[in-house]
């Protein structure tokens, strides 16, 4: 899957789920090889990040999030935030 397709997939998901994020802030970071989350078998993931402004009046209120997309099924599996781990069930 191409970098721009991955970014579009994440942006579409964030819009559909009414997540707060800064438009055009999703960045492709790379691929995680044989990464294990929870008790699952190791998987290969595409790894993206995005930034979210929490308070528009405070320039220091930006949170960073990371998105893991299964490399085989090309589905969003996890969104990892500063204080959260969200498993996406599709």
ChimeraX attribute file (.defattr): number of C-alpha atoms within 10 A of each C-alpha:
attribute: neighborCount
match mode: 1-to-1
recipient: residues
	/A:1	9
	/A:2	7
	/A:3	14
	/A:4	12
	/A:5	10
	/A:6	21
	/A:7	19
	/A:8	13
	/A:9	15
	/A:10	23
	/A:11	20
	/A:12	12
	/A:13	13
	/A:14	14
	/A:15	12
	/A:16	9
	/A:17	9
	/A:18	9
	/A:19	11
	/A:20	12
	/A:21	20
	/A:22	14
	/A:23	12
	/A:24	11
	/A:25	13
	/A:26	22
	/A:27	18
	/A:28	18
	/A:29	14
	/A:30	12
	/A:31	16
	/A:32	16
	/A:33	13
	/A:34	11
	/A:35	13
	/A:36	13
	/A:37	10
	/A:38	6
	/A:39	6
	/A:40	8
	/A:41	9
	/A:42	12
	/A:43	15
	/A:44	16
	/A:45	25
	/A:46	22
	/A:47	20
	/A:48	21
	/A:49	20
	/A:50	22
	/A:51	19
	/A:52	18
	/A:53	16
	/A:54	15
	/A:55	10
	/A:56	9
	/A:57	8
	/A:58	9
	/A:59	9
	/A:60	10
	/A:61	11
	/A:62	15
	/A:63	14
	/A:64	13
	/A:65	19
	/A:66	19
	/A:67	24
	/A:68	24
	/A:69	23
	/A:70	18
	/A:71	17
	/A:72	11
	/A:73	9
	/A:74	14
	/A:75	18
	/A:76	21
	/A:77	16
	/A:78	19
	/A:79	18
	/A:80	15
	/A:81	17
	/A:82	9
	/A:83	7
	/A:84	9
	/A:85	13
	/A:86	11
	/A:87	12
	/A:88	11
	/A:89	8
	/A:90	6
